[in-house]
Amino acid sequence: MQTVNNEINPDITYQPASTGTISIFVTNLGKYNEGELIGEWLELPTTKEEFHACLTRIGIDGEYYEEFFLTDYESEITGLSNYINEYSNVNELNYLAEKLSCLSITEQAQYEAVLEMGEVNSLVDLINLTDSLDNYGYLDNVNTEYDLGYYWVEESGGYDLKSLGALANYIDYERFGHDVALNEGGVFTGNGYLYSQGESLSCHYDGTTPDEYCLL
């Protein structure tokens, strides 16, 4: 349960979920226990002032109603919402949303691919992953063993096909791609081919959210 001090405002407003990096539906726990769903969608990252204004609008006053929880959550990052629950730390969620907002489209696709691999277990891991993408080799639009073999033989520049002459016509791209993936321990995801290049997650974040991203 998460508790704040604030002032009651009876004018509760609702807004639809946005398509931001992370969106959470912040709910008044006391009202929920009384049979009322009083809450509001909030897009992250946000500021402490905006967050407390949201709490005021849903009736969190620090006296009669002190606690809130998250009854819904969405993200434009595929698979991310699986790591959020009703009592997730909102400071960490806000910091994560800020880190995700700085990723390029390609980096976002790579991030989703790592999530699909199942290499993270917590919000701390999710935050550290934003700084660990260089630890993974990533090839977008490479979705099969054939694609992988073709990439390394024809597109990577690592082989001189001219020196093979007519023998180049007999290369088994699928078999070669199978061996490459096996040797690298790589996997094919919905966003492309991914393999680890050593240490998986860097540990830049230790669970202490920088003050500028703290909402409570």
C-alpha positions as CSV (number, residue, x, y, z in Angstrom):
1,M,0.0,0.0,0.0
2,Q,1.2,3.5,-0.8
3,T,0.4,6.4,1.4
4,V,0.6,10.2,0.8
5,N,-0.5,13.4,2.5
6,N,-2.7,15.6,0.4
7,E,-5.9,17.7,0.3
8,I,-9.3,16.4,-0.8
9,N,-10.8,17.7,-3.9
10,P,-14.3,16.4,-4.6
11,D,-14.2,17.1,-8.3
12,I,-12.9,13.8,-9.5
13,T,-12.1,13.7,-13.3
14,Y,-11.3,10.8,-15.6
15,Q,-9.3,10.6,-18.7
16,P,-8.6,7.7,-21.1
17,A,-5.4,5.8,-21.1
18,S,-2.7,7.4,-23.2
19,T,-0.2,5.7,-25.5
20,G,2.8,7.1,-23.5
21,T,5.8,5.1,-22.4
22,I,3.9,3.9,-19.3
23,S,0.4,4.7,-18.2
24,I,-1.0,3.8,-14.8
25,F,-4.5,4.0,-13.4
26,V,-4.1,5.4,-9.9
27,T,-6.9,4.3,-7.6
28,N,-8.1,5.5,-4.2
29,L,-7.8,2.4,-2.0
30,G,-10.2,3.5,0.7
31,K,-12.9,4.2,-1.8
32,Y,-12.2,0.9,-3.6
33,N,-12.8,-0.9,-0.3
34,E,-16.0,0.9,0.1
35,G,-17.2,-0.3,-3.3
36,E,-16.3,2.7,-5.5
37,L,-13.7,2.8,-8.2
38,I,-12.3,6.3,-8.0
39,G,-9.1,6.8,-10.0
40,E,-7.4,8.4,-12.9
41,W,-5.1,7.5,-15.7
42,L,-1.6,9.1,-15.4
43,E,1.1,9.1,-18.0
44,L,4.7,8.5,-16.9
45,P,7.2,10.1,-16.7
46,T,5.6,12.9,-14.7
47,T,6.5,15.4,-12.1
48,K,5.8,15.2,-8.3
49,E,3.5,18.2,-8.7
50,E,1.4,16.5,-11.4
51,F,1.3,13.2,-9.4
52,H,0.0,14.9,-6.2
53,A,-2.5,16.9,-8.2
54,C,-3.8,13.5,-9.5
55,L,-4.0,12.2,-6.0
56,T,-6.0,15.2,-4.9
57,R,-8.4,14.7,-7.7
58,I,-9.1,11.1,-6.7
59,G,-9.7,12.1,-3.0
60,I,-6.4,11.1,-1.3
61,D,-6.3,13.6,1.6
62,G,-3.9,12.0,4.1
63,E,-6.7,11.8,6.7
64,Y,-9.8,9.9,5.6
65,Y,-8.1,8.5,2.5
66,E,-4.4,7.9,2.6
67,E,-3.5,5.0,0.4
68,F,-3.6,4.3,-3.3
69,F,-2.9,1.4,-5.6
70,L,-2.7,0.7,-9.3
71,T,-5.7,-1.0,-10.8
72,D,-4.5,-1.0,-14.4
73,Y,-1.3,-0.2,-16.3
74,E,-0.3,-0.1,-20.0
75,S,2.8,0.5,-22.0
76,E,3.8,1.0,-25.5
77,I,6.7,-1.4,-24.8
78,T,5.5,-4.9,-25.6
79,G,5.8,-7.2,-22.6
80,L,6.6,-4.4,-20.0
81,S,3.2,-4.4,-18.3
82,N,3.8,-8.1,-17.2
83,Y,6.4,-6.7,-14.7
84,I,4.0,-4.2,-13.1
85,N,1.5,-5.0,-10.4
86,E,-1.0,-3.1,-8.2
87,Y,1.6,-2.1,-5.6
88,S,4.6,-1.4,-7.9
89,N,6.9,1.4,-6.7
90,V,5.7,4.5,-8.5
91,N,9.1,6.2,-8.1
92,E,10.8,3.3,-9.9
93,L,8.0,3.3,-12.6
94,N,8.5,7.0,-13.2
95,Y,12.3,6.6,-13.5
96,L,11.9,3.6,-15.8
97,A,9.5,5.6,-18.0
98,E,12.0,8.4,-18.3
99,K,14.8,6.0,-19.2
100,L,12.5,4.3,-21.8
101,S,11.5,7.7,-23.3
102,C,15.2,8.2,-24.3
103,L,15.5,5.0,-26.4
104,S,15.5,5.2,-30.1
105,I,13.0,3.1,-32.1
106,T,15.6,0.5,-32.8
107,E,16.7,0.4,-29.1
108,Q,13.1,0.0,-28.1
109,A,12.7,-3.0,-30.4
110,Q,15.9,-4.4,-29.0
111,Y,14.6,-3.8,-25.4
112,E,11.4,-5.7,-26.3
113,A,13.4,-8.5,-27.7
114,V,15.4,-8.9,-24.4
115,L,12.1,-8.9,-22.5
116,E,10.9,-11.7,-24.7
117,M,14.0,-13.6,-23.8
118,G,12.9,-13.5,-20.1
119,E,16.2,-12.1,-18.9
120,V,14.7,-9.6,-16.3
121,N,12.8,-10.2,-13.1
122,S,12.1,-6.9,-11.5
123,L,11.7,-3.1,-12.0
124,V,15.3,-2.7,-11.0
125,D,16.3,-5.1,-13.8
126,L,14.0,-3.2,-16.3
127,I,15.8,0.1,-15.4
128,N,19.2,-1.5,-15.7
129,L,18.3,-3.0,-19.0
130,T,18.0,0.5,-20.5
131,D,21.7,0.9,-19.9
132,S,22.7,-2.6,-20.9
133,L,21.5,-2.9,-24.5
134,D,25.2,-2.8,-25.7
135,N,25.6,-6.2,-23.9
136,Y,23.4,-7.8,-26.5
137,G,23.9,-8.3,-30.2
138,Y,20.8,-7.5,-32.1
139,L,19.8,-8.0,-35.8
140,D,16.3,-6.7,-36.6
141,N,14.4,-8.4,-39.5
142,V,16.4,-11.6,-38.9
143,N,13.6,-14.0,-37.8
144,T,14.7,-17.4,-39.0
145,E,17.9,-19.6,-39.2
146,Y,17.9,-19.0,-42.9
147,D,17.8,-15.2,-42.4
148,L,20.6,-15.4,-39.9
149,G,22.8,-17.6,-42.2
150,Y,22.1,-15.3,-45.2
151,Y,23.0,-12.2,-43.1
152,W,26.3,-13.5,-42.0
153,V,27.3,-14.9,-45.5
154,E,25.8,-12.2,-47.8
155,E,25.5,-9.0,-45.8
156,S,28.0,-9.0,-42.8
157,G,31.0,-8.5,-45.0
158,G,32.8,-11.3,-43.2
159,Y,33.1,-13.6,-46.2
160,D,34.7,-13.2,-49.6
161,L,32.1,-14.9,-51.8
162,K,34.0,-14.1,-55.0
163,S,36.8,-16.3,-53.9
164,L,34.4,-19.3,-53.7
165,G,33.3,-18.9,-57.3
166,A,30.5,-21.3,-58.2
167,L,30.7,-23.0,-54.8
168,A,28.9,-20.0,-53.3
169,N,25.7,-21.3,-55.0
170,Y,25.7,-24.3,-52.7
171,I,25.8,-22.6,-49.3
172,D,23.1,-23.9,-47.0
173,Y,22.1,-20.7,-45.3
174,E,19.6,-22.4,-42.9
175,R,22.1,-24.9,-41.7
176,F,24.8,-22.2,-41.3
177,G,22.3,-20.0,-39.4
178,H,21.4,-22.9,-37.1
179,D,25.1,-23.4,-36.2
180,V,25.6,-19.7,-35.6
181,A,22.6,-19.4,-33.3
182,L,23.7,-22.6,-31.4
183,N,27.2,-21.3,-30.9
184,E,26.1,-17.8,-29.8
185,G,23.2,-19.0,-27.7
186,G,21.0,-16.6,-29.6
187,V,17.3,-16.6,-29.9
188,F,14.7,-15.5,-32.5
189,T,12.1,-13.1,-31.1
190,G,9.2,-11.2,-32.5
191,N,11.6,-8.3,-33.1
192,G,14.6,-10.1,-34.6
193,Y,17.6,-12.1,-33.5
194,L,19.2,-11.5,-30.2
195,Y,22.3,-12.9,-28.5
196,S,24.3,-12.1,-25.4
197,Q,27.7,-10.5,-25.7
198,G,29.0,-11.2,-22.2
199,E,27.4,-9.8,-19.0
200,S,23.7,-9.5,-19.5
201,L,22.7,-6.6,-17.2
202,S,24.8,-3.8,-16.0
203,C,24.1,-2.7,-12.4
204,H,24.0,1.1,-12.7
205,Y,20.8,1.4,-10.8
206,D,20.8,0.0,-7.2
207,G,17.2,0.6,-6.2
208,T,17.7,4.3,-5.1
209,T,15.6,6.4,-7.5
210,P,17.2,9.8,-8.3
211,D,15.3,12.6,-6.4
212,E,14.2,14.3,-9.6
213,Y,12.1,11.3,-10.5
214,C,10.6,10.5,-7.1
215,L,6.9,11.1,-6.8
216,L,6.5,10.3,-3.1
